[in-house]
Amino acid sequence: MTQWEYQVAPIPLHNEALMLNNFGQDGWELVAIHTNAQGGLVAFLKRPKAA
């Protein structure tokens, strides 16, 4: 069974695609994105855990 590691990261509103593409290059997959109470974006990401 695949084991996962997770990351929660704030996403700057001026450069969302660049930030998410950088996470993707590091093997992170976007699971969800939410707006926090202050109006900013928070990304929830996962990737397979290294063996």
N, C-alpha and C positions, 0 to 999 in steps of 0.2 A: 504494500500500500504506500502511496506517495505521502511523504511528510512535507509540510509547508512551513515556511517562515513568513512573517507578516511585518509590514511597515505602515505606519500612519504618518503622513507628511502634509504640511501646509503647502498650498500651491499659489504662487504669486499671481495676482489677477492680470498683470501686464504681459505674462509670457507663459501661459498655461501649456501650450503644445510643446514648447521646447523642454520644459521641465518634465512633462510626462514622457516625451521621447527619450530623454536621458535615463529615466527609470527603466524604460523598455530595453535600452541598450545594455543595462546591467542585469537583465533577466526578470525584472519585476513585471507583473501583470496587474492592470487596474481592475479591482473588484468592484469598487463603488466610489462615488465622489459626492460629498455633502457640503452644504453651506453651514458654517458655524454661526454662533450667536452674533458675532461681530460682522457678518456678511462675507467673510473670506471662505475660500474653498479648502477642503481637507480631503486628501486622497487616501484610500485604503488599498494597499497593494499586497500581492503574495507572489512567492516563487518557490520552486522545489528546494527543500532543505538539502544542503551538501551532505553527502554520505560520510 
